[in-house]
Amino acid sequence: MADKGKIAKVSLNHISEVFLYEYYVSGGSEYEISETDYAGAHKEKARQLMSEGNTDAAMQEWIKAHFENPVDMESILSIISCCKQLGDIEGEYSYTRDSYNFCCTRAEMGAYYRNLGWYYLEKYDPELSSACYMYSQLFEKTEQAEDEIKFLEKALNRAVEEKSPDELQKILKRHDIPTEANGVTLALLYKAGGEAEAAGQYAQALDCYRMVFDLTQDAEVELKISNLQKLYEQEI
């Protein structure tokens, strides 16, 4: 049990992570950003262990990295990958559900739906699984999703019916699965971008606005990026 009054130290590396951490994780509690990137050290060790095929040990390092930086998607997605390899179906699902709030790009949203697809396949729900995999392709086309759909077709001994985005959304909504990026997360990213811009941290501001644009294709955000890019180029 953590000591009462003990201030948490976390390895946050970007203003977007600060905003996400404060809203979703800290709960108003005080925290400090570590001068040393402890999460990065655990991630480096985890990657080495994964390259050696030591999934169990890698998993522990990814969990330590996640503890140091709870909003970092590389650690979360890597934990999910380890869960799959280790056959931890419910662990995979738990981390996948948690990952939704921290999806800041189309690629991360695509991974979210693919991970749900894997879970529902393991739970013997091929219809929902295929819907998740197909919906993931609307965010990021991958061979993995295509291969999983082909696997489903082989298991079902029939072709998986193509569905429109509207049809897929209806299926997902019936199962309380979100069909777009978290609006709160988008607002936090935009706010973080504004704060970074006001502080003259144009590179980080651009990162935040680009993540928002990636998920929304909002014309006003695109214009803001264009104007800020000019300021950034003048600065460098």
C-alpha positions as a Markdown table, in Angstrom:
| # | Residue | x | y | z |
|---|---|---|---|---|
| 1 | Met | 0.0 | 0.0 | 0.0 |
| 2 | Ala | 1.3 | 3.4 | -1.0 |
| 3 | Asp | 2.2 | 5.8 | 1.8 |
| 4 | Lys | -0.4 | 8.5 | 2.5 |
| 5 | Gly | 0.9 | 11.8 | 1.3 |
| 6 | Lys | 3.5 | 10.3 | -0.9 |
| 7 | Ile | 3.8 | 12.1 | -4.2 |
| 8 | Ala | 3.8 | 9.9 | -7.2 |
| 9 | Lys | 6.7 | 10.2 | -9.7 |
| 10 | Val | 5.9 | 9.5 | -13.3 |
| 11 | Ser | 7.8 | 9.4 | -16.6 |
| 12 | Leu | 5.8 | 11.8 | -18.8 |
| 13 | Asn | 7.5 | 13.0 | -22.0 |
| 14 | His | 5.0 | 15.2 | -23.8 |
| 15 | Ile | 2.4 | 17.8 | -22.9 |
| 16 | Ser | -0.3 | 15.6 | -24.3 |
| 17 | Glu | 0.7 | 12.8 | -21.8 |
| 18 | Val | 0.5 | 15.4 | -19.0 |
| 19 | Phe | -3.1 | 16.3 | -19.9 |
| 20 | Leu | -4.2 | 12.7 | -20.3 |
| 21 | Tyr | -2.5 | 11.6 | -17.1 |
| 22 | Glu | -4.1 | 14.4 | -15.0 |
| 23 | Tyr | -7.6 | 13.7 | -16.3 |
| 24 | Tyr | -7.6 | 9.9 | -16.5 |
| 25 | Val | -5.1 | 8.7 | -13.9 |
| 26 | Ser | -4.0 | 11.2 | -11.2 |
| 27 | Gly | -7.6 | 12.0 | -10.0 |
| 28 | Gly | -6.4 | 15.3 | -8.7 |
| 29 | Ser | -3.5 | 13.8 | -6.7 |
| 30 | Glu | -0.2 | 15.5 | -6.7 |
| 31 | Tyr | 2.6 | 14.1 | -8.8 |
| 32 | Glu | 6.0 | 14.9 | -10.1 |
| 33 | Ile | 7.6 | 14.2 | -13.5 |
| 34 | Ser | 10.8 | 12.2 | -13.0 |
| 35 | Glu | 14.0 | 13.7 | -14.3 |
| 36 | Thr | 15.0 | 10.2 | -15.4 |
| 37 | Asp | 12.8 | 8.4 | -17.9 |
| 38 | Tyr | 12.4 | 5.2 | -16.0 |
| 39 | Ala | 9.6 | 4.1 | -18.3 |
| 40 | Gly | 12.0 | 4.3 | -21.3 |
| 41 | Ala | 14.5 | 2.1 | -19.5 |
| 42 | His | 12.0 | -0.6 | -18.9 |
| 43 | Lys | 10.7 | -0.4 | -22.5 |
| 44 | Glu | 14.2 | -0.8 | -23.9 |
| 45 | Lys | 14.7 | -3.9 | -21.7 |
| 46 | Ala | 11.3 | -5.2 | -22.7 |
| 47 | Arg | 12.1 | -4.9 | -26.4 |
| 48 | Gln | 15.3 | -6.8 | -25.9 |
| 49 | Leu | 13.5 | -9.6 | -24.0 |
| 50 | Met | 10.9 | -9.8 | -26.7 |
| 51 | Ser | 13.5 | -10.1 | -29.4 |
| 52 | Glu | 14.9 | -13.0 | -27.4 |
| 53 | Gly | 11.5 | -14.6 | -27.2 |
| 54 | Asn | 11.2 | -14.3 | -23.5 |
| 55 | Thr | 7.6 | -13.1 | -23.4 |
| 56 | Asp | 7.0 | -13.6 | -19.6 |
| 57 | Ala | 10.0 | -11.4 | -18.6 |
| 58 | Ala | 9.1 | -8.9 | -21.3 |
| 59 | Met | 5.6 | -8.7 | -20.0 |
| 60 | Gln | 6.9 | -7.7 | -16.5 |
| 61 | Glu | 9.1 | -5.0 | -18.0 |
| 62 | Trp | 6.2 | -3.6 | -20.0 |
| 63 | Ile | 4.1 | -3.6 | -16.9 |
| 64 | Lys | 6.8 | -1.7 | -15.0 |
| 65 | Ala | 7.0 | 0.8 | -17.9 |
| 66 | His | 3.2 | 1.2 | -17.8 |
| 67 | Phe | 3.4 | 1.9 | -14.0 |
| 68 | Glu | 5.9 | 4.7 | -14.7 |
| 69 | Asn | 3.9 | 6.1 | -17.6 |
| 70 | Pro | 0.2 | 4.9 | -17.5 |
| 71 | Val | -0.8 | 6.8 | -20.7 |
| 72 | Asp | 1.9 | 5.5 | -23.0 |
| 73 | Met | 0.3 | 3.5 | -25.8 |
| 74 | Glu | 3.4 | 1.6 | -26.8 |
| 75 | Ser | 3.5 | 0.0 | -23.3 |
| 76 | Ile | -0.2 | -0.7 | -23.3 |
| 77 | Leu | -0.2 | -2.3 | -26.7 |
| 78 | Ser | 2.8 | -4.3 | -25.9 |
| 79 | Ile | 1.2 | -5.7 | -22.7 |
| 80 | Ile | -1.8 | -6.6 | -24.8 |
| 81 | Ser | 0.4 | -8.4 | -27.3 |
| 82 | Cys | 2.1 | -10.3 | -24.5 |
| 83 | Cys | -1.3 | -11.3 | -23.1 |
| 84 | Lys | -2.2 | -12.8 | -26.5 |
| 85 | Gln | 1.0 | -14.8 | -26.6 |
| 86 | Leu | 0.5 | -16.0 | -23.1 |
| 87 | Gly | -3.1 | -16.9 | -23.6 |
| 88 | Asp | -4.4 | -14.4 | -21.0 |
| 89 | Ile | -7.7 | -13.6 | -22.7 |
| 90 | Glu | -9.3 | -11.6 | -19.9 |
| 91 | Gly | -6.1 | -9.7 | -19.3 |
| 92 | Glu | -6.0 | -8.8 | -23.0 |
| 93 | Tyr | -9.6 | -7.5 | -22.8 |
| 94 | Ser | -9.0 | -5.5 | -19.7 |
| 95 | Tyr | -6.0 | -3.6 | -21.1 |
| 96 | Thr | -7.8 | -3.2 | -24.5 |
| 97 | Arg | -10.8 | -1.6 | -22.8 |
| 98 | Asp | -8.4 | 0.7 | -20.8 |
| 99 | Ser | -6.5 | 1.6 | -24.0 |
| 100 | Tyr | -9.5 | 3.4 | -25.6 |
| 101 | Asn | -9.0 | 6.6 | -23.6 |
| 102 | Phe | -5.4 | 6.9 | -24.7 |
| 103 | Cys | -6.0 | 6.3 | -28.4 |
| 104 | Cys | -4.7 | 9.5 | -30.1 |
| 105 | Thr | -4.3 | 8.4 | -33.7 |
| 106 | Arg | -6.1 | 6.4 | -36.3 |
| 107 | Ala | -3.5 | 3.7 | -36.1 |
| 108 | Glu | -4.1 | 3.3 | -32.4 |
| 109 | Met | -7.9 | 3.2 | -32.9 |
| 110 | Gly | -7.3 | 0.5 | -35.6 |
| 111 | Ala | -5.3 | -1.5 | -33.0 |
| 112 | Tyr | -8.1 | -1.0 | -30.5 |
| 113 | Tyr | -10.7 | -2.6 | -32.8 |
| 114 | Arg | -8.3 | -5.4 | -33.8 |
| 115 | Asn | -7.6 | -6.2 | -30.2 |
| 116 | Leu | -11.3 | -6.4 | -29.6 |
| 117 | Gly | -11.6 | -8.6 | -32.6 |
| 118 | Trp | -9.0 | -11.0 | -31.2 |
| 119 | Tyr | -10.9 | -11.1 | -27.8 |
| 120 | Tyr | -14.3 | -11.9 | -29.3 |
| 121 | Leu | -12.7 | -14.5 | -31.6 |
| 122 | Glu | -11.3 | -16.2 | -28.5 |
| 123 | Lys | -14.7 | -15.9 | -26.8 |
| 124 | Tyr | -16.3 | -17.8 | -29.8 |
| 125 | Asp | -18.3 | -14.8 | -31.1 |
| 126 | Pro | -17.2 | -14.8 | -34.8 |
| 127 | Glu | -19.9 | -12.3 | -35.9 |
| 128 | Leu | -18.8 | -9.6 | -33.5 |
| 129 | Ser | -15.1 | -10.5 | -34.0 |
| 130 | Ser | -15.4 | -10.0 | -37.8 |
| 131 | Ala | -17.3 | -6.7 | -37.3 |
| 132 | Cys | -14.4 | -5.4 | -35.1 |
| 133 | Tyr | -11.8 | -6.5 | -37.6 |
| 134 | Met | -13.7 | -4.9 | -40.5 |
| 135 | Tyr | -14.2 | -1.7 | -38.6 |
| 136 | Ser | -10.5 | -1.5 | -37.7 |
| 137 | Gln | -9.8 | -1.4 | -41.5 |
| 138 | Leu | -11.7 | 1.9 | -41.7 |
| 139 | Phe | -9.0 | 3.4 | -39.4 |
| 140 | Glu | -6.0 | 1.5 | -40.6 |
| 141 | Lys | -5.8 | -1.1 | -43.2 |
| 142 | Thr | -3.6 | -4.0 | -42.1 |
| 143 | Glu | -2.8 | -7.5 | -43.3 |
| 144 | Gln | -3.3 | -8.7 | -39.8 |
| 145 | Ala | -7.0 | -7.8 | -39.9 |
| 146 | Glu | -7.4 | -9.3 | -43.4 |
| 147 | Asp | -5.7 | -12.5 | -42.2 |
| 148 | Glu | -8.0 | -12.8 | -39.2 |
| 149 | Ile | -11.1 | -12.3 | -41.4 |
| 150 | Lys | -9.8 | -15.1 | -43.7 |
| 151 | Phe | -9.3 | -17.3 | -40.6 |
| 152 | Leu | -12.8 | -16.6 | -39.5 |
| 153 | Glu | -14.1 | -17.5 | -42.9 |
| 154 | Lys | -12.2 | -20.8 | -42.8 |
| 155 | Ala | -13.5 | -21.6 | -39.3 |
| 156 | Leu | -17.1 | -20.8 | -40.3 |
| 157 | Asn | -16.7 | -22.5 | -43.7 |
| 158 | Arg | -18.4 | -19.5 | -45.4 |
| 159 | Ala | -17.5 | -16.1 | -46.5 |
| 160 | Val | -17.9 | -13.2 | -44.0 |
| 161 | Glu | -20.4 | -10.8 | -45.4 |
| 162 | Glu | -19.2 | -7.4 | -46.3 |
| 163 | Lys | -20.9 | -4.7 | -44.3 |
| 164 | Ser | -21.2 | -0.9 | -44.7 |
| 165 | Pro | -19.7 | 1.4 | -42.0 |
| 166 | Asp | -23.3 | 2.1 | -40.8 |
| 167 | Glu | -24.0 | -1.6 | -40.4 |
| 168 | Leu | -20.8 | -2.1 | -38.5 |
| 169 | Gln | -21.5 | 0.8 | -36.2 |
| 170 | Lys | -24.9 | -0.6 | -35.4 |
| 171 | Ile | -23.4 | -4.0 | -34.5 |
| 172 | Leu | -20.7 | -2.3 | -32.3 |
| 173 | Lys | -23.2 | 0.0 | -30.6 |
| 174 | Arg | -25.4 | -3.0 | -29.7 |
| 175 | His | -22.5 | -4.4 | -27.7 |
| 176 | Asp | -21.6 | -1.0 | -26.1 |
| 177 | Ile | -18.4 | -0.6 | -28.2 |
| 178 | Pro | -17.5 | 3.0 | -29.0 |
| 179 | Thr | -17.5 | 3.8 | -32.7 |
| 180 | Glu | -15.2 | 6.8 | -32.7 |
| 181 | Ala | -12.4 | 8.3 | -30.8 |
| 182 | Asn | -13.1 | 9.5 | -27.2 |
| 183 | Gly | -14.4 | 13.0 | -27.4 |
| 184 | Val | -12.9 | 13.9 | -24.0 |
| 185 | Thr | -9.5 | 12.7 | -25.2 |
| 186 | Leu | -9.8 | 14.8 | -28.3 |
| 187 | Ala | -10.7 | 17.9 | -26.2 |
| 188 | Leu | -7.7 | 17.2 | -23.9 |
| 189 | Leu | -5.3 | 17.0 | -26.9 |
| 190 | Tyr | -6.7 | 20.2 | -28.3 |
| 191 | Lys | -6.3 | 21.9 | -25.0 |
| 192 | Ala | -2.8 | 20.6 | -24.6 |
| 193 | Gly | -2.0 | 22.0 | -28.0 |
| 194 | Gly | -3.3 | 25.4 | -27.1 |
| 195 | Glu | -1.2 | 25.5 | -23.9 |
| 196 | Ala | 1.9 | 24.4 | -25.8 |
| 197 | Glu | 1.2 | 27.0 | -28.5 |
| 198 | Ala | 0.8 | 29.8 | -25.9 |
| 199 | Ala | 4.1 | 28.8 | -24.3 |
| 200 | Gly | 5.9 | 28.9 | -27.6 |
| 201 | Gln | 6.4 | 25.1 | -27.7 |
| 202 | Tyr | 5.4 | 24.9 | -31.3 |
| 203 | Ala | 6.7 | 21.3 | -31.9 |
| 204 | Gln | 4.6 | 19.9 | -29.1 |
| 205 | Ala | 1.6 | 22.0 | -30.1 |
| 206 | Leu | 1.8 | 20.7 | -33.7 |
| 207 | Asp | 2.0 | 17.1 | -32.3 |
| 208 | Cys | -1.3 | 17.6 | -30.4 |
| 209 | Tyr | -3.1 | 19.3 | -33.2 |
| 210 | Arg | -2.0 | 16.7 | -35.7 |
| 211 | Met | -3.3 | 13.9 | -33.5 |
| 212 | Val | -6.7 | 15.8 | -33.3 |
| 213 | Phe | -6.7 | 16.3 | -37.1 |
| 214 | Asp | -5.8 | 12.7 | -37.7 |
| 215 | Leu | -8.9 | 11.5 | -35.8 |
| 216 | Thr | -11.3 | 14.3 | -36.9 |
| 217 | Gln | -10.2 | 15.7 | -40.2 |
| 218 | Asp | -11.4 | 19.0 | -38.9 |
| 219 | Ala | -10.8 | 21.9 | -41.3 |
| 220 | Glu | -10.2 | 24.5 | -38.6 |
| 221 | Val | -7.6 | 22.3 | -36.9 |
| 222 | Glu | -6.0 | 21.8 | -40.3 |
| 223 | Leu | -5.7 | 25.5 | -40.8 |
| 224 | Lys | -4.3 | 25.9 | -37.3 |
| 225 | Ile | -1.7 | 23.3 | -38.1 |
| 226 | Ser | -0.8 | 25.2 | -41.3 |
| 227 | Asn | -0.4 | 28.5 | -39.6 |
| 228 | Leu | 1.5 | 27.1 | -36.7 |
| 229 | Gln | 3.9 | 25.2 | -39.0 |
| 230 | Lys | 4.9 | 28.5 | -40.5 |
| 231 | Leu | 5.7 | 29.9 | -37.0 |
| 232 | Tyr | 7.6 | 26.7 | -36.2 |
| 233 | Glu | 9.7 | 26.9 | -39.4 |
| 234 | Gln | 10.6 | 30.6 | -38.6 |
| 235 | Glu | 11.7 | 29.6 | -35.2 |
| 236 | Ile | 14.0 | 26.8 | -36.4 |
